């Protein structure tokens, strides 16, 4: 490419610098360990249970965008992505692109020679590197409707054509402006044909067909994954010269249908990822609503017009339902991965700030990926639970879809705290069952951030890796020491990763359950602030009594490799897929086929709602029973249940396949009861109950309810009162027997009690449930501007 194009490409694609001889782990004693242990503070207890929480870790969670070849080879990188704003309008026929607002809306191109294009393009070189390193490729294909028209110097907002502008590419192309007038308003009405030509699904189909001819089909070593464009909900900003309108619900559905179907037509084995939104707002609002409400502000965020026109549904569930509808109508799936980006919105975190306060914020903000108790310390100001949120959206709206995050970055990859955050994120991805992730953008091979990947993919320089079957691991204080554990299928070794996110040494006990053969020692590998140029192979850690106690230096990542021992003892097989019956508004009965015992008999079955790896069971039954009734459910709500068998030795089976059900709607309200205590003198009280009939007219009625404490009715009026234990019944008094629809009557009584005079419950009228009037507060959160890397400034706003 030209020197200038090379500079721009380096800025936009953030390609790393190659390192010919990456530093290898060296076998060294833990220098100063005894002194550190003597001065270390007490750390939180760490617990690893190899018998439960077991699920496969997909290696595709360890991916990187645009990783350099030497690092990709060293990491045996599972997946690499060609993405970002510069790929939205890439023209594979011309090897040219336009990065939109990222670089003055200019047409740019690669100097790979033009005689053989599309052979030898930059995209081809990308795929060919991946083939050399055994890495799966994600290519971003255009869905915006436009592609770069020519290998020329055109730009979207020529100053000579559209007038003076606040910014320009003064060094390289002075006539190319930033599209913003001197008064701060955007130029509108420009001609998209200045830089681009139309490119629809057939353009994408042609590219996939070309790739098939060049490299084979997806299931035969060719390009395996295709991103359905990049952050389309921000097109109105990043590519406003060709797409000034926000992408709405209907456009996203129709474009996805057409583009994804074209990919599947050209290569049925290819996997698609969408809608590739920029962040949390992308799950809630369409691009059209983000643009509209960003301009209007205020109440627009509470009831955005595009959402209102689509049944009031937030964007992500609507989108997934539309993808499911396509499969039901056409008999094939066009969306394989539900993909959304996340950049921490806390001030300074993803931008790379590295002052002490930002370091602490960076290291605790990883909790937004999973923790329901962590309130996001940004304009979001509420729990995010990003991965469980995405998983729940899939389970409820398009089961079977995998979950991906093809862009994320916690910043400071060139500092040790950034490496700790990156290692924490990779541990969370595996534990939470994410299916695919690619870091934006790549660290240099010498950066601490690259060592975070090495700790999972090549800690010893000889291919030593973190396990591929996650097991349960927990810390008493995740903000001080985080812990992740997994078993390796190759040698059944148990790998345990501990990250000290504090600036002081911590000594903590590590208990290990389910590994009776842990007597002996574990290999120890450590990366930390004392030497950011290598991973140290330390002296082995002695093991005894199912665990050990160790000192974890400040700002360090330590990996233990425990020998297999008796871990090859077999757990039970997974129970059969549960079948649901007797589904009511608050309960359901689940029945499953029994597990086959492994090395020990099956002792019990545990029923989980959601992922067994991160939740407590909602029901447990002793074997040989294979049925359980789950109660306490919410009416008209979708649930996903799985069953896990546990044997007498404490080993857990893999989870069963999920059963999904929706509880029945709550029974229709036939009456309301307004219960009020008008006087309470301690030990005695007067109360009234106003009954309003919401059903058909009644000629005779009977009200029932239960006291919550030891209350007794001592005298009643306006009805015939009786009491048996806590249950109270009052029948009409004759003169008030007629209750028309909407009609009301009031009864009352004097009562006695000791202790607490709690309100009654379970009101019924003629045996049918009554509601008790109450109020519910609506949540509404206004927010300031949020930022993502690459000048992605967007009005931030979320609702619960």
N, C-alpha and C positions, 0 to 999 in steps of 0.2 A: 504494500500500500504506500501512498505518498507519505512523506514525513508528517504532514499535517494530519492526514487521515489516521496515521498510526497514533499520533498524540490523542486525537479525539477518541479513537477506539479504546485506548488505554484508560482514558477517563471513564468512558461509558461502561466498558465490559469489566474493568477492574481485574485484568488478568495478572496473576502473580508472577514473581520472578523465579526462574528455575534455579535449583540448587543441585549441583551434580552429585555431591556426596552428603546426603542427610545424616545428621548425627545419630549414632546408634546408642542403645542402652549399654552402660558399662557396669560390671559387677564390682560393687564397692561396699565396704562396711558403712553403717549409718553413723557418719562422723558426728560426734557430739550428742548422740542419742541419750546417753546416760545423763549428761548435764541438762539436756532439754527436759527429760522426764522429771528431773528433780525440781525444775522451776516451772513446769507446766501447770496450768489451772485444770480443775476438774471439768471434763467435757461430758456431754450428754451420752446416755447409754445407747448403744447400737444393737439392733436385733436382726438376725437373718434367719429365715425359716425356709429351708429348701423343700419342704413338703407341701407348700401351698402357694397360691398366687402364680402358679406356673402357666406361662404362655410363651409362644414363640416371639422372638424379637426379629422383626423384618430388617435385614441388613440395609435396605434402601433408606432407613432413617439416617444413615451416615453419609449422605450425599452433599455435594458442594456445587455451586454455580461456577463455571469457568475455571476449575482447578487446573493448575499447571501439570504437565505430564509427569515430571519426576515425583511430585507429591502424590498424584493419583496412583502411580505405580507402587510407590512405597506403602500407601494405605490400602492397596487393593480396592480402590474406590468403587463402591457398588453402583453409584449413579451420579451423573453429571448433567447439569442443565444449561442449555442455551436459552437465556431468557432476559428479561428487562425491557425497558422502553425502547431500546434500540432494535429489538427484534419484532416489534409490532408491525412495522412496514417493510421488513426485509424482503427483497425481491431475489429469489434464488436464481432466476434466469440472468440477472444482471450483476449479482453479488454486490448489491447496493442497498442502502437503508436510510431512514430518516428518524432520528431520535427525538423529534418533536421539541418540546420545551426544554429538554435536557441540553440541547445544543442548537439554539436559535432556529429551530425548524428547518435545518439545512439538509439537503441531499448529500450523502457521504457514500464512499465506496471503498472496497478493498482492492489492492493491486496484486491480484493473484493471476493476472493474465486473463484475456477475454476470448482468445481464439477457441477454447474448448468449453466455455461455459454452457450449461451449469457445472460440467466436470471441473474439479479443482477449486471450487468456491470456498469461501471461509467456512460455510456450514459443512461442506464435505471434509475439510480439514478437521473440524471439530469431531465429526463422527469417526474419522479415521484414527484420531488419537484415542478415542474411547475403545475402538477395536484393539488397539495395541496394548491397552492396559486392562482389558477385560471388563470394561465399565459399561453399564447400560446408559443409553442416551435419552435425554428429554429434549426435544426440539419444540420451540414455540412457533406456532403457525398463525398467520394473520386471520382475524375474524372481524376486523374493523371495517372491512369493505374497500380498503385502499392499499396500494403498495407503491413503492418508489418508482417513478416513471422513467428515470434515465440516470446514467452515470454522468451527472453534470453538477454545476455549482448552484443550482436553483435553491431558493429558500421560500418559506411560506409567507413571510412578511417583509418583502422588499421595501426598503426605505424610499427608494426612488418611486415606487409604485403606490405605496400606502401612507407615505408621509413620515415625519420625524417620530422617533421612538425613544423610550427611556434607556434602552440598552441595545448594544449591537456587538457583533463579532468583529471588533475593531481591528484585531491583529491579522485575521485571515480573510474575512469577507466583510468589509465594512458596510456593504449594502444590506446585509442580513440583520434584521432587527429582532427584538424579542417579542414583538406583537403587542406591546403595551405603549399606549400614547403617553405623551409627556404629562398629561393630567392624571395618569394612573389608571385609566380605563383601557380595557382590551379592545384591540381592533376587531371589528366584525365585518362580515360580508366579503372577506377575501376569497380568492378563487382557488379551490383545492387542486385544480389542474396545474397550478404553478409548479407543484412538486410531484404530484401523485396521479395514478390512474386507478380505475376501478379494479378490484380483485375480489371475486367471490369464491364460493366453495369449489368451483372447478379449478381455480388457480391452486388451491391447497391440494386438491386431488391429484393434479398434475405433479406437484412436488413429491407427494408420497409415492406415486407411481415411479417417478425417477429414482427415488431412494431405494425402492424395491429392486429396480434393475441394477443399481450400483452396488448394493450391500445385502440384498436378500430381504425376505419378509421379517416381520417383528419376531416371530417364533422360530426363525432360522438364523439368528445372529444379526438381523438388521436393526433399524431404529425401533426401540420398544415403546417409547412413551411420546405423546404429543400434548403439549399445553395448548389449550384453546385461548390463544392470545395472552396478553399480560395486563392485569389490572384494568379491565374494561370499564369499571365504574369510575375511573379517573380519566378516561379518554377526553372528556370535555375540558380537561385542564392540560394533560400531557400532550395530547394530539388534537388540540382545538382548531388547528388550521384545516383539518379535514373532517373532524367530528366535533363541532362546537356544542351539539346537544348532548345531554346526559343520556347514557344508555339505559333505557327503561326495561321493565319486566318483560314486555312482549318482544322487544328486540333481542334481549339476551336469550330468551327461549328459542326464538326462530333461528337466530344465528347459530346457536349451539346445535340445534337439530340439523341444520343444513351442513355446517362445517364438520361436525363429528360424524355424520352419516357419510360424508365424502371421504373422510379418512378410513372409515370402516369398509367402504366400498373398495378402496384401493388396497387396503391391508386389513383383513378381518381380524388378525391377531394383535393389532396395535391397541394400546391402552390410551385412553383420553383422560385429561385432567381439567376440571373446570369448577367454578367460574373464575378462579384465579384472582379473587378480590384482594384489595390492598391491606385490609385490616379488619378490626372488629365491626366497624360501620358497614363493611361489605356484606356481613351476615344479616344486617338489619334493614339497610336501605338500598334501593337501586341507585345507579349512577344518576338517573334523572332526578330522583328525590334528593340526593346529595347536592346536586347543582341547584335545584330549586330552593331547598331550605337553606343552603349556604348563602343564597342571595337574599331570601326573605327573612330568615331567622325566626326567633320567637316560637309561637305555637305551631309553626309549620312542622317542626321536628316531632311534635306529638301526633299529628295526623297528616303525614305527607300525602300529596295528591296521587302519586302513582300507586302507593300502597292502598289508599282508599279505593282506587279504581279496580283493585284486585282482591276484594273481599277482606281488606284490612289485615292481610297476612304480611309478616315480615318477609324480606326477599328470599333468604336462604331456604326456609321450609317450602315456600311456593315454588322456587326453582327446582328443588329436589322432587317435589310432587309432579312437576311437569316432565322431568326426566323419567320418572317411574311410569307416567302415563304413556310416554312414547314407547317404552319397552312393551307395555301391555297391548298397545295398538299394533306395533310392528314386529313383535316377536324377537327383537334384538336390543341389546343395551348399547346406548351411545355415550354414556358417561360412566367411566370406571372408577375414577377417584374424585372425591369432593375436596377441592383444593382451595386454600385460602392463605394469604400471607399474614404474618404478624411481626410488627416491630414494636418494642416496648415504648410506650408513650411517656414514661416518666422522664422528667427534664434531664437532658444530657446523656442518657444511658446509651441509646443506639448511635448517637453522634460521635461517641468516642471520648467524651470528657473523662478525665481520670483524677480529679481531686478526691480527697478521702471520703467526702460525703457521697459523691456520685459512685465511688467504688462500693460502698455499703449498699446503696440503693440498687445498683446493678446486680449485686449478688443475692439480694432478697427478692428482686422483682421477677426472677424466674418462676416464682410461685404462681404467677398469673396463669401459667400454663396448666395448672391442675388444682390448686388449693382453694376450696370453697370458703376458707376463713380469711383469705388474703384480699383486702380491699385495694384495688389498683390505685397507686399513688400518683395519679395524673388526672386529666379532665374526665376520665372514665369514672373514677370514684365509686366503684362497686366491684364485687368479685367478677372475674372474667372466666376462669376455668376453661381456657380456650380448647384444649383437646377433649375433655369430657363434653363440652358444649357441642363441638363439631360431631363427636360420636353420637350424641343423643339426637342431633338433627337428622343424621343418617338413619339411625335405628327407627325413628318415628316416621320418617317420610320416604326413604328409599333404601330399605334394608339390603345389605349385600354390597353397598358401595364402600370402597376403601377411603381412608382419610389421609390427606397429604398437606404439607406446608412447604411449598417450593421456594419461599423466600422468608428468611428471618435473620436477625443479627442483633446480638446483645452488646456489640461495640467493644472497643479496646482490645481487639485481637492481638495487638502488638504489645500488650501489657499482661502481667501475670493475672490480674483480677479478671481480665477478659477471658483468659484461658480457663480460669475456674468456672466462670459463668457458662462458657461453652461446654465444658465437661458436664456441668450440672444439667444443662439443656439436653445433651445427648443421653444422659442417664434417665431423665424424665421421659424422653421420647420412647425409649425401650420399655420402661416400666408401665407407661400409660397406654401402650399398644398402638402407637401411631404407625401408619403403614409406609410412609415415604416422607423424606424431608431433604431439602438442599439449602445449605447456608449461602446467603448473599452477603458479601462477596468473598472470594477466596483469601485466606491468609497466605503470606509468604511461607516458604518451607521453614524459614528460621524464626518465624513468629511464635510466641507462646500459644496462640490459638491453634497452630498446626499440631502442637504437642498434645492438646486436648484430644484431637482425633487419634493421634498415635496411641494414647492410653487405651483407647477402645479397639483400635484396628491393628496396632503393631508395636506393642509396648517394649518388646525386646529386640527389635530390629530383625527378627527372624520369623515374623508372621504371628506372634503371640497375640491373641485377641480376647476381648471380653466375651462372656458366654452368649449363646444364642437362644437360651430358654430362661426367661426372667423368673425369678423367685422372689418371695416377699422379703423386703428389707425396710426397716423403719428406724428413724432417729428420734430421740426424745426432744431434740431441738434442731429442726432442719436449717435454721438460719445460722447455726454454728457448724455442725457437721452434717452433711448430707451423705446418704449411703445408698448404693445400688448393688444388686447381686444377680448373677445369672450363671447357669450351668452350661458348660460346653458339651455339645453333643459328641464331638470327636473323641475326647478322652474322659468325659464326665467330671472334669475338674470344676470346682466351684470358684468363680471369680467374684471378688468383693471390692468395690470401688468406694473409697471414703474421701470426701472433699472437705478440707478445713477452710471455711470461708471467713475466718476471723484473722486478726493480726497478732494473735497470741497462740503459743503452743497449747494443745489440749490433750489430756490423758483420759481415755475412755475405755470402758469394757465393751467387747464385741462378743455377743452370744450367738452361737450357731446351732440351730435345731435341724434334725433330720439328716445329720451326717455323722453316724456313729463311728465312722472310721477316721475321725479328725485327729486322733492322736498322731503325733509326729510333728511336721512343720509345714509352713506355707512359704512359697516364694513371695518376695516383696519387691515391688517396683514403685518408684516415687519420682514425681516431677514437682518442682516448687520454686519459690522465689530465691532460694539460695544459689541455684544454678539454672538459668532459664535456657541453657543451650543443650541440655541432654536429659534423658530419663535415667535415673540411677537404679541399678540392680543391687539391692541391699542384702544384708545377711538374712537368712530365713527366720521366720517368726515361729517360735515353738507353739504348739497347740496342745491344749489339755482341757478336759472336762467340758467339751463342747464349745470352746471359744478361746479367747485370749484378751489381754489388756495391752493397749499400745498407746504411744504418744504420737500425735499427729502435729507436725510442725505448722506454724502459721503459714497461711496461703500456700497450701500444698494439695496434691492429688496423690493418693496412695492406693495401689492395687495389690490385693492378695490373691494368690492362686493356691487354693486348697486341693490336695490330692483327692482322687476319686473315692477312696475308702470303700464303704458299702453303698455308695450312691447308686450302684447298678441294680440294687433291689428294686423290683418293679412295683409301681403304684397300681391301683385299680384302673381299668379302662374307663373311658368317659361313659356316663349314663346315656341312655337313649334320648332322643329329642323329646322334650316334654310335650304332652297334649293337654290343652286347657279345656275345662268343663265347668259347669255351674258358675259361669262368669256373671257376677252381679255388679252392683254399683260400687261396692266396697270390698269385694273378695273374689277369689278365683281358686279353683282346685286344679292342681297340676299332677299329672301321672306320667311316669317314665319307665322305660325298660331298665332292669337292674344292671349294674356294672359287673364285669367279670373281675374277680379278685386277682391281685398280683401276687406278691410275696407274702401278704398277710390278708386275713379275711376283711371284708367290707364291714365297717362299724356303723356308719351313718351316712346320710345324704343331707347336703346343705343347699338351700335354694337362694339364689342371688338375683337381685334386681339390678341389671346393668353388668358391669365388668367385675368378676370375682376378684381380680387382682387388687382392686382399690376400694372395696366396700365390705360391709359386714353382711352375713346371711340374714334373710328376712324370715326364714323358717328352717328348722332342722328336725329330721325324723330319724329314728334308729332303724338300722337294717333289721329284718329284710323288707320293711315297709318301703314302697315305691310311690307314695302319693302324699301330698301335703296341701293343705288349704292355707293360702296367704290372705290375711285380713288387713284392714286398715288402709285400703287403697282409696284413691280419689275417684269420684264418678267421671265418666266420659273422658278417660285419660289413657294414653298409650303406654304400655309397659313392655319391657323385654326381660324375660327370665331365663336363667341357666341353672343347671344342677351340677354339683360337684360331689363325688363320692370320697369319703375319707376312710382309710383302713385302720386297723387296731394299732398300727405302729405310728399313726399320725400322718402318713403320706396321703396327699391329695391327688385325685385323678385330674386329667384335663377336663375342662368344662364341657358340658353337653352343648350341642348346637342350640341356638336360642329359639324360644317360642315367643311370639309377639301377639299381644292381645290388647283390646281396648275395652275398658270396663263400661258397663251399662250406664246410661244417663241416670241421674238421681231421680227418685220417684217424684212424680208431679206433686207440687205443693197443693194440698187440699184445704189447708187452713194455716193461719198464723196465730200465735199466742204471745201476747204482750204481758209478761210476768213482772210484777213490781212489788217490792216490799215497801209499804207506806210507813211502817213504824217498827222499830226494833229496839227493845229495852234491855237486851242481854239476857238470854234465857227464854225470851218470849218475843213474838213478832206478829204483825198483821200483814197479810199479802193479798193481792188481787191478781186475777188472770183474765184478760180480755181476749175472747175467742172471736176470730173473724173467719167466716166460712168462705173458702175460695172455690169450692166445688159445687155440685148440684144442690138445689134447695133441700133442706133436711126437715123432717117432722119427727123430732126426737134425736137426741145426741148424747154421747158419753165421752168425757175428756179423761185421758189418763196421763200420768207422768210419774217419775221416780225422784225421790229425794237423793241428794248426793251425800248427805250426812245422816245424823240420827234424828232429824226433825219429825215431829208428830203433829197431826191436825187435831186441835182440841175443840174447835167449834167452826162450822161452815155455814154459808148462806147462799141463796140463789141457786141451790142444787142439793142433791142428796149425796153426801160425802161418805166414803169408806176408805180404810187403809189396811194393807197387809204387808208388814215389813216396811220396805222403802217405797213400795208401789201404792199410789193414791189413785182413786177413781171418783169422779163426780158426775152424776147423771142429772139431766135437766129436771127442773122443778115443776114441769107441766105447763105452767103459764109462759115459760120461755123456751118451749120445745121447738118451736118453728124458727129455723134459721135460713133465710133466703140467701141466694148467692150474693156474696158481698156483705151480708148481714153480720152483726156483732152482738155479743152479750158478755156480761161481766159476772164472774163469780168471785167469792172471797172467803177467807178463813183466818182464824187465829191459830197460832201454833206455838210449840215449845221446842227447845233444843239445848244441847250442851256443845261446847267447842265452837265450831265455825258454822255459820248459817249460809252455806253455799246455795246457789241457785239450782232449782230442779232441772232435770234433763229428760229427753225422750218423750216429748209431748206428742200425743196422738188424739185424733178426733174420729170416733167410730172405727178405731183400729188402723187408721191411716196417718202417716207421719205429718206433723206440723212443723213449720219453721218458726224460729224465734227471731224477731227483727234485730238486725245488727248493722254495723257500718264497716266498710273496708276502705283503707286509705289507698289512693292511687299514687304510684311512684312516677316522678318526672324529673329528669336530670338534664339541666342545661350545661353546656360545656364550652370552653374556649377552643381556639384553634389547636389541632393536633398535627404532628409532623411525622413523616417517615423519611428514610434516606432518599436522596435523589430529588430533593425539592418537592416532595409530595405533601404540600400543605393543604389540608382539608378541614372544613368546619367539623369539629368533633361533636358527636351527640349520640347518646344511647338511651334507650328506655328498657325497663325490665320486661 
